[in-house]
Amino acid sequence: MKAEDLKQEMIQNIDRPEILERLYRNNPQEFTRVFTEIAHQFDSDLIRIWKIRLEPDTVVEQKVFPTSEILFLIILSLLTGILVKLPNIFSQIQSSAFYTRNVSIIVLNGIIVYFFWQNKLFDLKKIALYFCNILILTLFVNLLPFSGGDSLNLVFLFTPFYLWCWLGLVYVSFDYKNMSKRIEFIRFNGEFIIMTGLVLAAGALLTFVTIGLFSVIHVDIEKFYTDYVVVFGGVAAPIVSAYLIKKYPNMSSKIAPVIARVFTPLVFITLIIYLVSLILSKSKIFEDRDLLLILNIALVCIMAIIVFSVSELDKTKDRNANVLILFLLSVVAIIINMIALTAIISRITGGFTPNRTVVLGSNILIFINLILMAKSLFQSYYHANNLQSVERVLAQYLSIYFGWTIIVIYILPFVFRFQ
């Protein structure tokens, strides 16, 4: 039985001990690996018993640190750091333009290359496809005019989103039609954000202590440490985080449910207060461009919170209060989106600009996505086994977002003549 088929059968029969036992006996190692990935999604006595039963196997497996893996991480992190430091190596490179256009390409490329290696994607056709893509993107971004308008700024803004879609493609081993793998990638993003935050926080603490210790003995290493250790450590953090998630799948999954349960109600209350304040305030959303931008950022964050929270909910409990909160949160997000869309459409009466076009298109896509997610959440409140449909909605929508980023990066600059 394939790993994905095993995972689906385990999820469907997660409360049936006789079937779980049969699956375990057929392939104990694969069962243990898959169970480790999905256990955090469920909460029952049966799951806790299986966790206790499989804990020894999991611990033994996770204590192994292959030298080849560590060596690959070090080499990849060093190469990524050297690319980031190119303006310091070659004085002819203008640092501000270089970082604006290339830093997201360099850092995300490092993560993508890691997953090529992690997933053992050594197929020359797939490697060539990605290499051609990254080469075309890098050349295109760097050959754009230096004195351009908003359409060029949007290219630089959407480049990380475009590469994030490529990261998803590599993460699922180019099996983009497999919805289960897409959902797994969406869940990975939540754990990745948490792990990267923890690694960066630990790095910041180490930096503070190191500089402080050397300053006590009157040795000034701040400039050297900031220019080299901090830079190389910063670009290595997301790569190391991806490795740690794969190596210790239970580490971030134990933190994720706590964050989801604590912050989701707080976000909902905050949005309600903000929505009321927005309606009663003197701010002119139809004229305030910055306010409109903040609303759009908030919508993206709300979608991320909903999907992130859904993956951590108990999928065996009907009429779950947490599901109801997520549904209400999506309703509030839809209202905010409607306000933003109204403001955008009123501004477009003065003519299309790159910013207005992209914001309108993005809001329409998010609006439709939110409605579909709200519908799935409402149904899941009464039937918890439908919760996966919320994740599936976004998983199916990833292709649409990918297409939109391609349009923004490669087409709109020419439509608006780089203005």
C-alpha positions in Angstrom: 0.0 0.0 0.0 1.3 3.4 -0.9 2.0 6.0 1.8 -0.8 8.3 0.6 -3.3 5.5 0.5 -2.3 4.3 3.9 -2.7 7.9 5.3 -6.2 8.2 3.8 -7.3 4.9 5.2 -5.9 5.7 8.6 -7.7 9.0 8.7 -11.0 7.5 7.6 -10.7 4.7 10.2 -9.0 6.7 13.0 -11.7 5.7 15.5 -11.7 2.0 14.5 -9.1 0.1 16.5 -9.4 -3.2 14.7 -8.6 -1.6 11.3 -5.7 0.4 12.7 -4.3 -2.7 14.3 -4.5 -4.5 10.9 -2.8 -1.6 9.1 0.0 -1.6 11.8 0.7 -5.3 11.5 0.9 -5.1 7.7 3.6 -2.5 7.8 4.7 -1.3 11.3 7.4 1.1 10.1 5.3 2.9 7.5 2.3 3.0 9.9 4.5 4.6 12.6 5.8 7.2 10.2 2.3 8.2 8.9 0.8 8.1 12.4 3.4 10.6 13.6 2.4 13.0 10.8 -1.4 12.9 11.4 -1.7 12.2 15.2 -1.8 15.9 16.2 -5.0 16.3 14.2 -7.1 14.1 16.5 -7.8 13.9 20.2 -9.2 10.7 21.7 -8.2 8.0 24.1 -7.5 5.6 21.2 -5.0 8.1 19.7 -3.3 8.7 23.1 -2.9 4.9 23.5 -1.3 4.6 20.0 1.0 7.5 20.9 2.2 5.7 24.0 2.6 2.4 22.0 4.6 4.0 19.2 6.7 6.5 21.3 9.8 4.2 21.6 10.0 3.7 17.9 9.6 7.4 17.2 12.3 8.4 19.7 14.9 5.9 18.4 14.2 7.0 14.8 14.5 10.8 15.6 17.9 10.5 17.4 19.7 9.6 14.2 21.6 12.5 12.6 23.1 11.2 9.3 26.4 13.0 8.5 25.4 13.5 4.9 22.3 15.4 5.9 24.1 17.8 8.1 26.9 18.3 5.5 24.3 19.0 2.8 22.6 21.6 5.1 25.9 23.3 5.8 26.9 23.5 2.2 23.5 24.7 1.0 23.3 27.4 3.8 26.9 28.6 3.0 26.1 28.9 -0.7 22.9 30.7 0.0 24.7 33.1 2.3 27.5 33.7 -0.2 24.9 34.7 -2.9 23.3 37.1 -0.5 26.7 38.7 0.1 27.5 39.2 -3.6 27.3 43.0 -3.3 30.0 42.9 -0.7 32.2 40.6 -2.9 31.7 42.6 -6.1 31.6 46.4 -5.6 30.1 46.9 -9.0 26.8 45.5 -7.8 24.4 48.1 -6.5 23.3 46.7 -3.2 19.8 48.3 -2.9 18.7 47.2 -6.4 20.3 43.7 -5.9 18.5 43.0 -2.6 15.1 44.3 -3.8 15.2 42.1 -6.8 17.1 39.0 -5.7 16.9 38.3 -1.9 13.6 36.5 -2.1 14.8 34.4 -5.1 18.0 33.4 -3.3 16.5 32.5 0.1 13.5 30.6 -1.3 15.7 28.9 -3.9 17.7 27.5 -1.0 14.6 26.0 0.6 13.4 24.6 -2.8 16.8 23.0 -3.5 16.6 21.4 0.0 13.3 19.8 -0.8 14.6 18.5 -4.1 17.2 16.7 -2.1 14.9 15.7 0.7 12.3 14.2 -1.6 15.1 12.6 -3.7 13.9 14.3 -6.8 16.9 13.5 -9.0 14.8 13.3 -12.2 16.8 15.3 -14.8 13.7 16.6 -16.5 12.3 18.0 -13.3 15.6 19.5 -12.3 16.0 21.1 -15.8 12.4 22.4 -15.6 13.1 24.2 -12.3 16.5 25.4 -13.4 15.1 27.0 -16.5 12.3 28.6 -14.4 14.7 30.1 -11.8 17.1 31.3 -14.6 14.3 33.0 -16.6 12.9 34.6 -13.4 16.3 35.9 -12.3 17.1 37.3 -15.7 13.7 38.8 -16.1 13.7 40.5 -12.7 17.2 41.9 -13.1 16.7 43.1 -16.7 13.6 45.2 -15.7 14.2 49.0 -15.9 15.7 50.6 -12.8 13.5 53.6 -13.0 10.1 51.9 -13.2 6.7 52.4 -11.7 4.2 50.5 -9.6 4.0 47.5 -12.1 7.7 46.8 -11.4 7.3 47.1 -7.6 4.4 44.6 -7.9 6.8 42.1 -9.7 9.2 42.3 -6.8 6.3 41.9 -4.3 4.8 38.9 -6.0 8.1 37.1 -6.7 8.2 35.4 -3.3 4.6 34.2 -3.8 5.5 32.8 -7.2 8.5 30.9 -5.7 6.3 29.8 -2.8 4.1 28.1 -5.4 7.2 26.4 -6.9 8.1 25.3 -3.4 4.7 23.6 -3.1 5.2 21.9 -6.4 8.6 20.5 -5.3 7.3 19.7 -1.9 4.6 17.4 -3.4 7.3 15.9 -5.8 5.5 17.5 -8.8 2.4 15.4 -8.1 0.2 18.5 -8.2 -3.0 16.6 -8.9 -2.7 14.8 -5.5 -5.0 16.8 -3.1 -3.7 15.0 -0.1 -0.2 16.1 -0.8 -1.4 19.7 -1.4 -3.1 19.7 2.0 0.0 18.3 3.6 2.0 21.3 2.1 -0.6 23.8 3.5 -0.1 22.2 6.9 3.6 22.3 6.5 3.5 26.1 6.1 2.0 26.6 9.5 4.6 24.5 11.2 7.3 26.1 9.0 6.4 29.6 10.3 6.5 28.4 13.9 9.8 26.6 13.5 11.5 29.4 11.6 10.3 31.9 14.3 11.8 29.7 17.0 15.1 29.3 15.2 15.3 33.1 14.6 14.4 33.8 18.2 17.2 31.5 19.4 19.6 33.1 16.9 18.7 36.6 18.2 19.3 35.5 21.8 22.7 34.0 20.8 23.6 37.2 19.0 22.7 39.4 22.0 24.6 37.2 24.5 27.7 36.9 22.2 28.0 40.6 21.5 27.4 41.3 25.2 30.1 38.8 26.3 32.7 40.2 24.0 31.9 43.8 24.9 32.7 43.1 28.5 36.3 42.2 27.6 36.4 45.3 25.3 36.5 43.4 22.0 34.1 44.9 19.4 32.8 42.1 17.2 29.4 43.7 16.5 30.1 44.7 12.9 31.8 41.4 11.9 29.1 39.4 13.7 26.3 41.3 12.1 27.8 41.3 8.6 28.6 37.7 8.5 27.2 35.5 11.3 23.8 37.1 11.4 23.5 37.2 7.6 24.5 33.6 7.0 22.5 32.5 10.0 19.4 34.4 8.8 19.4 32.8 5.4 20.1 29.4 6.9 17.2 29.6 9.4 14.4 28.7 7.0 16.5 25.9 5.5 17.3 24.5 8.9 13.7 24.9 10.0 12.5 22.8 7.0 15.0 20.1 8.0 13.9 20.1 11.7 10.3 19.7 10.7 11.1 16.7 8.6 13.4 15.3 11.3 11.2 16.1 14.3 7.5 16.1 13.0 6.1 16.1 16.6 8.1 19.2 17.7 6.2 21.9 16.0 2.9 19.9 15.9 2.8 20.1 19.7 3.1 23.9 19.7 0.7 24.5 16.7 -2.5 23.4 18.5 -1.8 25.7 21.4 -1.2 28.7 19.2 -4.3 28.0 17.1 -6.6 27.6 20.1 -5.3 30.7 21.9 -5.0 33.1 19.0 -8.0 32.3 16.9 -10.6 33.6 19.4 -8.4 36.6 20.0 -8.1 37.4 16.3 -11.9 37.0 16.0 -12.6 39.5 18.9 -10.0 41.9 17.5 -11.5 41.8 14.1 -15.0 42.5 15.4 -13.8 45.5 17.4 -11.8 46.7 14.4 -14.8 46.3 12.0 -17.0 48.4 14.3 -14.3 51.0 14.8 -13.8 51.1 11.0 -17.4 51.8 10.4 -17.6 54.5 13.1 -14.2 56.1 12.5 -13.6 59.2 10.3 -11.1 57.2 8.2 -12.0 57.4 4.5 -11.4 54.0 3.2 -12.4 55.0 -0.3 -9.5 57.5 -0.4 -7.0 56.0 2.1 -4.7 53.8 0.1 -2.7 52.7 3.1 -5.9 51.6 4.9 -6.9 49.5 1.9 -3.5 47.9 1.8 -3.7 46.9 5.5 -7.2 45.4 4.9 -5.8 43.2 2.1 -2.9 42.0 4.3 -5.4 41.3 7.1 -7.5 39.1 4.7 -4.5 37.0 3.7 -3.6 36.6 7.4 -7.1 35.5 8.3 -7.2 32.9 5.6 -3.9 31.5 6.8 -5.2 31.4 10.4 -8.4 29.6 9.4 -6.5 26.9 7.4 -3.8 26.6 10.0 -6.4 26.2 12.8 -8.5 23.7 10.9 -5.6 21.3 10.6 -5.3 21.2 14.4 -8.9 20.6 15.2 -10.5 17.4 16.4 -12.1 15.9 13.3 -14.3 13.5 15.3 -16.4 16.0 17.3 -19.5 17.5 15.9 -20.7 21.0 16.9 -17.2 22.0 17.9 -17.2 25.5 19.3 -13.8 26.1 17.6 -15.3 25.3 14.2 -18.1 27.8 14.9 -15.5 30.5 15.8 -13.6 29.8 12.6 -16.9 30.1 10.6 -17.7 33.4 12.2 -14.1 34.6 11.6 -14.6 33.8 7.9 -17.9 35.7 7.9 -16.2 38.8 9.3 -13.4 38.4 6.8 -16.0 38.3 4.0 -17.5 41.5 5.3 -14.1 43.2 5.4 -13.4 41.9 1.9 -16.7 43.4 0.6 -15.8 46.7 2.1 -12.4 46.5 0.5 -13.9 45.5 -2.9 -16.4 48.4 -2.8 -13.5 50.8 -2.1 -11.4 49.4 -4.9 -14.2 49.5 -7.4 -14.9 53.2 -6.5 -11.3 54.0 -7.1 -11.2 52.2 -10.5 -13.8 54.7 -11.8 -10.8 57.0 -12.1 -9.0 54.6 -14.4 -7.0 51.4 -14.1 -3.5 51.5 -12.7 -1.2 48.6 -11.9 -2.0 48.7 -8.1 -5.7 49.0 -8.6 -5.7 46.1 -11.1 -3.7 43.8 -8.9 -5.6 44.6 -5.7 -8.9 44.2 -7.5 -7.9 40.8 -8.9 -6.4 39.6 -5.7 -9.5 40.6 -3.7 -11.9 38.9 -6.0 -9.9 35.7 -5.8 -9.7 35.9 -2.0 -13.4 36.8 -1.8 -14.4 33.6 -3.7 -12.0 31.5 -1.7 -13.4 32.9 1.6 -17.0 32.1 0.6 -16.1 28.5 -0.3 -14.2 28.1 3.0 -17.1 29.6 5.0 -19.5 27.2 3.3 -17.3 24.2 4.2 -16.9 25.4 7.8 -20.6 25.8 8.2 -21.2 22.3 7.0 -18.3 21.0 9.2 -19.9 22.4 12.3 -22.6 19.8 12.0 -20.4 17.1 10.4 -16.8 17.2 11.7 -15.6 14.7 9.2 -16.1 17.4 6.5 -13.4 19.5 8.0 -10.9 18.3 5.5 -13.0 20.0 2.8 -11.9 23.4 4.2 -8.3 22.5 3.5 -9.2 21.0 0.2 -10.8 24.2 -0.9 -7.5 26.1 -0.5 -5.5 23.2 -1.9 -7.6 23.3 -5.1 -7.2 27.1 -5.2 -3.4 27.0 -5.1 -3.3 26.6 -8.9 -5.4 29.7 -9.4 -3.1 31.7 -7.1 -0.1 30.4 -9.0 -1.7 31.5 -12.3 -2.4 35.0 -10.9 1.2 35.4 -9.8 2.4 34.5 -13.3 0.1 37.2 -14.8 1.3 39.9 -12.3 5.0 39.1 -12.8 5.3 38.4 -16.6 2.3 40.1 -18.2 1.1 43.2 -16.3 4.5 45.1 -16.6 4.1 45.0 -20.4 0.4 45.9 -20.3 1.2 49.0 -18.3 4.5 49.7 -20.1 6.5 49.4 -16.9 4.6 52.3 -15.3 
